[in-house]
């Protein structure tokens, strides 16, 4: 393996949970280039939810699944989260103190379902930007090793400072000894921003991206696709020359 794609799922490869335009071509390209190109899903979904999509052949078999917004990393044989990454994420994280800080905002933070909570992730529904700023400031002042992520206009996550999709990209790149310029990342919402703005990767913002990504500074390392979903990922990959052009044409047929 000498290249790597790290992609979000919902809103990037899938359209409202269903396979999107361009995904069939991507599946073919991954099958043909299985030995050379690695694939990691970086998603807000749980591992079990993502694994069902793979088992049902909606998504191609990956080399890794970064679940719950990059707070867990699962690798073959898929028995449990990678312990080395878990140790990396947990360094400096104090969940009890984080909960103490968040308790002051209990009346304005609506807890998401239990399946989206973990030892390294607390997730809420929130619509007021001022609340998010206040929570982020309180956590920073308390020095509890936490960061906040807002995405899809309503999802508000509190995770360790050493977690997140960008950390997953860096961890996998080093684990598999892949050159920085050979990593392509793709996404559509705020929880993808950290990996999309990593200067050592090629970033693809799909054409249907959320407004929160419009503030990302223009860069030669970021391609803003005109096409949506998986077709936009394919467009960006072609723009960066990630796939051989003649191979893409062949697999589109």
C-alpha positions in Angstrom: 0.0 0.0 0.0 1.5 3.4 -1.0 -1.6 5.5 -1.2 -4.5 6.1 1.2 -8.0 7.6 1.0 -9.8 8.6 4.2 -13.4 9.5 3.6 -16.5 10.5 5.6 -19.6 8.4 4.8 -22.9 10.1 5.2 -23.2 13.1 2.9 -20.0 12.2 1.2 -20.2 8.6 -0.1 -23.9 8.1 0.8 -26.9 10.2 0.0 -29.3 10.0 2.9 -28.0 6.5 3.7 -28.2 5.2 0.1 -25.4 4.6 -2.4 -24.7 7.8 -4.3 -23.7 8.7 -7.9 -20.1 7.7 -8.5 -19.9 5.1 -5.7 -20.1 2.2 -8.2 -17.0 3.6 -10.0 -15.2 4.1 -6.7 -15.9 0.5 -5.7 -14.4 -0.7 -9.0 -11.3 1.4 -8.6 -10.7 0.2 -5.0 -11.1 -3.4 -6.2 -8.6 -3.0 -9.0 -6.1 -1.1 -6.8 -6.6 -3.1 -3.6 -2.9 -3.8 -3.1 -1.8 -0.1 -3.7 -4.6 2.0 -2.3 -5.8 1.8 1.3 -9.3 2.9 2.4 -10.4 4.2 5.8 -13.9 5.4 6.7 -13.9 8.3 9.1 -17.4 8.7 10.3 -19.7 9.8 13.1 -21.4 6.4 12.9 -20.7 3.6 15.3 -18.5 0.7 14.2 -21.4 -1.7 14.0 -23.5 0.6 11.8 -20.6 1.1 9.4 -19.8 -2.6 9.4 -23.3 -3.4 8.3 -22.9 -1.2 5.2 -19.7 -3.1 4.4 -21.3 -6.5 5.0 -24.3 -5.5 2.8 -21.8 -4.5 0.1 -23.1 -0.9 0.1 -19.5 0.2 0.8 -16.3 -1.5 -0.3 -14.2 -3.4 2.3 -11.9 -0.9 4.0 -8.5 -1.2 5.7 -9.8 0.7 8.8 -13.0 2.2 10.3 -12.6 5.4 12.4 -15.9 5.4 14.2 -17.6 8.0 16.5 -15.9 11.0 14.9 -12.4 9.6 15.1 -12.5 8.5 18.8 -12.2 4.8 17.9 -10.1 3.1 15.2 -11.0 -0.4 14.1 -8.6 -2.5 12.0 -8.7 -6.2 10.8 -9.6 -8.6 12.3 -12.2 -6.2 13.6 -12.4 -7.6 17.1 -12.0 -4.4 19.1 -10.7 -0.8 18.7 -7.0 -0.5 18.1 -5.4 -0.3 21.6 -2.5 1.9 20.5 -4.8 4.5 19.0 -7.0 4.3 22.1 -4.0 5.0 24.3 -3.1 8.0 22.0 -6.6 9.4 22.3 -6.9 9.0 26.1 -3.7 10.7 27.0 -4.7 13.9 28.9 -8.4 13.2 28.7 -10.4 13.5 32.0 -14.0 12.5 31.3 -15.2 13.1 34.9 -13.9 16.7 34.8 -15.4 17.2 31.3 -18.8 16.1 32.7 -18.4 18.5 35.6 -17.9 21.4 33.2 -20.8 20.3 30.9 -23.2 20.0 33.9 -23.4 23.8 34.0 -25.0 23.7 30.5 -27.4 20.8 31.2 -30.5 22.9 30.5 -29.4 24.0 27.0 -27.6 20.8 25.8 -29.9 18.0 24.5 -28.2 14.6 24.9 -28.1 12.4 21.7 -29.1 8.7 21.9 -26.9 6.4 24.0 -25.3 4.7 21.0 -23.5 7.9 20.1 -21.9 8.3 23.6 -18.7 6.6 24.7 -15.8 6.9 27.1 -14.2 9.3 24.6 -17.3 11.1 23.2 -20.2 13.0 24.5 -22.7 14.1 21.9 -25.6 16.6 22.0 -28.1 18.4 19.8 -27.7 22.2 19.8 -28.7 25.0 17.5 -27.4 28.1 19.3 -23.9 29.1 18.2 -23.4 31.2 21.4 -24.0 28.1 23.6 -21.3 26.2 21.7 -18.8 29.1 22.1 -19.6 29.2 25.8 -19.1 25.5 26.2 -15.8 25.5 24.3 -14.5 28.4 26.3 -15.4 26.7 29.6 -13.7 23.5 28.6 -10.6 25.3 27.5 -10.4 27.3 30.8 -10.8 24.0 32.8 -7.9 22.4 30.9 -9.5 19.0 30.6 -8.0 17.9 27.3 -11.1 18.3 25.3 -12.2 19.8 22.0 -15.6 20.6 20.5 -16.9 19.8 17.0 -20.1 21.2 15.4 -21.5 19.6 12.3 -24.6 19.3 10.1 -26.1 22.4 11.7 -27.1 20.6 14.9 -24.6 17.9 16.1 -22.3 19.1 18.9 -19.6 16.7 20.0 -17.1 16.9 22.9 -14.1 14.6 22.4 -10.5 14.3 23.5 -8.0 16.9 22.1 -6.0 14.0 20.7 -9.0 12.4 18.9 -10.8 13.4 15.7 -10.5 12.6 12.0 -7.2 14.4 11.5 -5.5 12.3 14.2 -6.8 9.2 12.5 -5.3 10.3 9.2 -1.9 10.9 10.8 -2.0 7.7 12.8 -2.9 5.5 9.8 -0.4 7.3 7.5 2.5 6.6 9.9 1.3 3.1 10.7 1.3 2.1 7.0 4.4 4.2 6.2 2.6 6.3 3.5 4.1 9.6 2.2 2.0 12.7 3.2 1.5 13.6 -0.4 -0.2 10.3 -1.1 -3.1 10.7 1.2 -6.5 12.0 0.0 -9.3 12.9 2.4 -12.9 13.8 1.6 -15.9 15.1 3.5 -19.0 17.3 3.6 -19.5 18.8 7.1 -17.8 20.4 10.1 -16.5 17.2 11.7 -14.4 16.7 8.5 -12.8 20.2 8.7 -9.7 19.2 10.7 -8.6 16.6 8.2 -9.6 18.6 5.2 -7.3 21.5 6.3 -4.3 19.2 7.0 -1.6 20.7 4.8 -0.1 17.2 4.3 -3.1 15.8 2.6 -5.1 16.3 -0.6 -8.6 17.5 0.6 -11.8 17.0 -1.3 -14.9 19.0 -0.3 -17.9 17.4 -2.1 -20.3 19.6 -4.0 -23.2 19.1 -1.6 -21.1 20.1 1.5 -22.7 21.9 4.5 -22.3 25.7 4.9 -19.9 25.2 7.8 -17.2 24.2 5.3 -17.5 27.3 3.2 -15.3 29.2 5.6 -12.3 27.0 4.8 -9.5 29.0 3.3 -8.8 28.3 -0.4 -5.7 26.3 -0.9 -4.0 24.3 -3.7 -4.3 21.3 -1.4 -8.1 21.5 -1.3 -10.4 20.8 -4.2 -14.0 22.0 -4.0 -16.0 19.6 -6.2 -18.9 20.7 -8.4 -20.3 17.2 -8.3 -22.0 15.9 -5.1 -21.3 12.8 -2.9 -19.1 10.0 -4.3 -19.0 11.6 -7.7 -17.5 14.7 -6.0 -14.8 12.5 -4.3 -14.0 11.0 -7.7 -13.8 14.4 -9.3 -11.4 15.6 -6.6 -9.3 12.5 -6.9 -9.0 13.0 -10.6 -8.1 16.7 -10.1 -5.2 15.7 -7.9 -4.1 12.9 -10.3 -4.8 10.3 -7.6 -6.0 7.7 -10.0 -4.6 7.1 -13.5 -7.0 9.0 -15.8 -7.3 6.1 -18.3 -8.2 3.7 -15.5 -11.0 6.0 -14.3 -12.5 6.2 -17.8 -12.3 2.4 -18.1 -14.1 1.8 -14.7 -16.8 4.4 -15.5 -18.0 2.3 -18.4 
